[in-house]
C-alpha cells in the first residue's frame, strides 16, 4: 500500500500493485500518476510512459513480416 497527497492536500492510498520484490523501501518518495476518480489505475510515473512505443514496434514488425513474405514468395 502507498500513501500520497492528493491535489487538495488530503492523503490518498492507491493500490499500485503487488510486488514480490518491491522497487521502493519504506519512506522512499516516488511520483505517482493517477486519476482522482479512479485510484485503482494509479501507476508509477516512469511506468506511465512504458507502453507508448508498443504500437510503433508492432507496426515495424508487421511491415518486416509482410515484406519478407512478399520477397520470399514473389
C-alpha positions in Angstrom: 0.0 0.0 0.0 1.1 3.5 -0.7 0.1 6.9 0.7 0.4 10.1 -1.2 -1.1 13.6 -1.0 -3.9 14.4 -3.4 -4.3 17.7 -5.2 -6.5 19.1 -2.4 -4.0 18.1 0.3 -5.8 15.0 1.6 -4.0 11.7 1.9 -4.7 9.2 -0.9 -3.9 5.5 -0.6 -3.9 4.0 -4.1 -3.2 0.3 -4.6 -0.3 0.4 -7.1 0.4 -3.3 -7.4 1.7 -6.5 -5.8 5.4 -6.9 -5.9 7.5 -9.9 -4.8 10.5 -7.5 -4.7 9.1 -4.0 -4.1 11.0 -1.3 -6.1 10.9 1.0 -3.1 11.7 0.9 0.5 9.5 2.3 3.3 9.8 6.0 3.4 11.0 6.4 -0.2 9.5 9.2 -2.3 8.2 8.5 -5.8 6.0 10.2 -8.3 2.5 8.6 -8.9 0.3 9.3 -11.8 -3.4 8.8 -11.1 -6.9 9.9 -11.9 -8.6 11.1 -8.6 -11.9 9.4 -9.8 -10.1 6.1 -10.4 -7.5 5.3 -7.8 -7.2 1.7 -9.0 -5.5 3.0 -12.1 -2.6 4.6 -10.2 0.9 3.9 -11.7 4.4 4.9 -11.0 5.3 8.0 -13.2 8.0 6.1 -15.0 5.6 3.2 -15.8 3.0 5.6 -17.3 5.2 6.0 -20.4 6.4 2.5 -20.7 3.9 1.3 -23.4 4.0 4.3 -25.7 6.4 2.7 -28.2 4.4 -0.6 -28.4 2.3 0.5 -31.5 5.4 1.6 -33.3 7.2 -1.6 -32.6 4.1 -3.7 -33.7 3.9 -1.6 -37.0 7.6 -2.1 -37.8 7.5 -5.9 -37.1 4.3 -6.2 -39.2 5.9 -4.4 -42.2 9.0 -6.6 -41.9 6.9 -9.7 -41.9 4.9 -8.6 -45.0 8.0 -7.5 -46.9 9.8 -10.8 -46.1 6.7 -12.8 -47.2 6.4 -10.8 -50.5 10.1 -11.2 -51.3 10.1 -14.9 -50.4 7.0 -15.9 -52.4 7.4 -13.5 -55.3 
